[in-house]
Amino acid sequence: MASRFVFGFVVPAGCALSAVVLAYAQAPSIIPAPAFTARELTQYPTTGWLTNGGDLFNRRYSPLTQITRDNVAQLKAVWRRSLGGSGVGVKYSGEAQPIVHDGVVYVVTGADDVFAISVDSGEILWKYEAKLDDKITVVCCGWTSRGVGLGDGRVYVGQLDGKLVALDQRTGAVVWSTQAERWQEGFSITSAPLYYDGLVITGFAGAEYGIRGRVKAYDAKTGAHVWTFYTIPGPGEVGHDTWPKDNNVWQHGGASVWQTPAVDPELGLLYFSTGNPGPDFNGAVRAGDNLFSVSMVAVEARTGTYRWHFQQVRHDIWDYDATNPVVLFDLEIGGRVRKGIAEASKTGWVYVLDRTNGRPLVGIEDRPVPQELRQATARTQPYPVGDAFVPQSIAIPPEGYRLVNQGRIFTPFWTDPVVAKPG
């Protein structure tokens, strides 16, 4: 088989898909994907892009060497394919990571329409139309999808209306569809589902609309529900005591899961990061650390059983979601190989932990922070050792604003606006 390397795909707001191809052969007919093994999904991608993060570790890296510094200037587009106006409009975003398998690209638009496209010719081989209800009112931050999942002959798409759908990989026909959660209750799915070990796993968004966050797993063949992990723990669960006892605010505590989880098959653990608690900027009604919001979390992949967590921001009132996907890595430290996990957060720090137990691999210090009693602020916050990757303070405030605490991170507020970095 001739070698084929897809350098890049772009899905701009105008919803056209472009490809730059270094070497290509005649496109084959659609070959259904196998029920990928853990070994297949943990290898660096070289013949395709089988999962949203490139592999189960979310490394987004390929070791291919066909494109180099010497020949990159010679690359040129070989086709451009319009997606028929799907997802065109101010409210839509194009954020999807395409999946590539055996010469076919599988990509979803912000309208949750899915396309199978020949790598070689740009021909649309099939299209699935989600036909979302325009009356949906609970989508935060733009109508979007970050991709699809693939495995065992099916393409999996999580929709903004709370449905999880499995499509026949050869035709785009619906194999099964389940109403995983109702959009009328604030739920949506914006992340790419993960296929792993016969399961389809997805997180849910909606913290801004009062959901109780969760991650769910379904049987990939039938769509039957297998397990649920709540990112806001209930009575008797680890972390429930970090929410007030005298109200039921935890039932609407947020902690969306915006991205596709990572998996370590050897440990049997699934990892993900979570968003802000709810209500978002009003901490007065939710005294406590508010687990598992703004956290990195590990659960057992087969059962969803809690194993560990690390909270990056306690009692968040600044919308410092842990929105990036977690990345797994192995690294020699102090003469022995350590299993690591990292996440680059909206705080401007990269949090680097031991993924076997959630303890810091690189130092993280607890430091006192400024207080606002009316916000029930946390007394201390974790400070990773080392430099932040974005500024965390501001020297000169915008005109008309007062500089408080030198505009540093974790500057609290109440009714008067304050300037803080990151913003």
Stockholm file with secondary structure:
# STOCKHOLM 1.0

chainA/1-423         MASRFVFGFVVPAGCALSAVVLAYAQAPSIIPAPAFTARELTQYPTTGWLTNGGDLFNRRYSPLTQITRDNVAQLKAVWRRSLGGSGVGVKYSGEAQPIVHDGVVYVVTGADDVFAISVDSGEILWKYEAKLDDKITVVCCGWTSRGVGLGDGRVYVGQLDGKLVALDQRTGAVVWSTQAERWQEGFSITSAPLYYDGLVITGFAGAEYGIRGRVKAYDAKTGAHVWTFYTIPGPGEVGHDTWPKDNNVWQHGGASVWQTPAVDPELGLLYFSTGNPGPDFNGAVRAGDNLFSVSMVAVEARTGTYRWHFQQVRHDIWDYDATNPVVLFDLEIGGRVRKGIAEASKTGWVYVLDRTNGRPLVGIEDRPVPQELRQATARTQPYPVGDAFVPQSIAIPPEGYRLVNQGRIFTPFWTDPVVAKPG
#=GR chainA/1-423 SS CCCCCEEEEECCTTCEEEEEESSCCCCCCCCCCCCCCHHHHHSCCSSCBCSTTSSTTCCCCCCCCSSCTTTGGGCCEEEEEECTTTTCSTTBCCCCBCEEETTEEEEECTTCCEEEEETTTCCEEEEECCCCCTTCCCCCSSBCCCBCEEETTEEEEECTTSEEEEEETTTCCEEEEEECSCGGGTCBCCSCCEEETTEEEEECBCGGGTCBCEEEEEETTTCCEEEEEESSCCTTSTTGGGSCSSSCGGGGCBCCCCSCCEEETTTTEEEEECCCBSSSSCCTTSCSCCTTTTEEEEEETTTCCEEEEEESSTTCCSCCCCCSCCEEEEEEETTEEEEEEEEECTTSCEEEEETTTCCBSSCEEEEECCCCGGGTCCSEEEEESSCCSSCCCCSSCCTTCCCCGGGCTTCCCSSSCCCCSCC
#=GC SS_cons         CCCCCEEEEECCTTCEEEEEESSCCCCCCCCCCCCCCHHHHHSCCSSCBCSTTSSTTCCCCCCCCSSCTTTGGGCCEEEEEECTTTTCSTTBCCCCBCEEETTEEEEECTTCCEEEEETTTCCEEEEECCCCCTTCCCCCSSBCCCBCEEETTEEEEECTTSEEEEEETTTCCEEEEEECSCGGGTCBCCSCCEEETTEEEEECBCGGGTCBCEEEEEETTTCCEEEEEESSCCTTSTTGGGSCSSSCGGGGCBCCCCSCCEEETTTTEEEEECCCBSSSSCCTTSCSCCTTTTEEEEEETTTCCEEEEEESSTTCCSCCCCCSCCEEEEEEETTEEEEEEEEECTTSCEEEEETTTCCBSSCEEEEECCCCGGGTCCSEEEEESSCCSSCCCCSSCCTTCCCCGGGCTTCCCSSSCCCCSCC
//
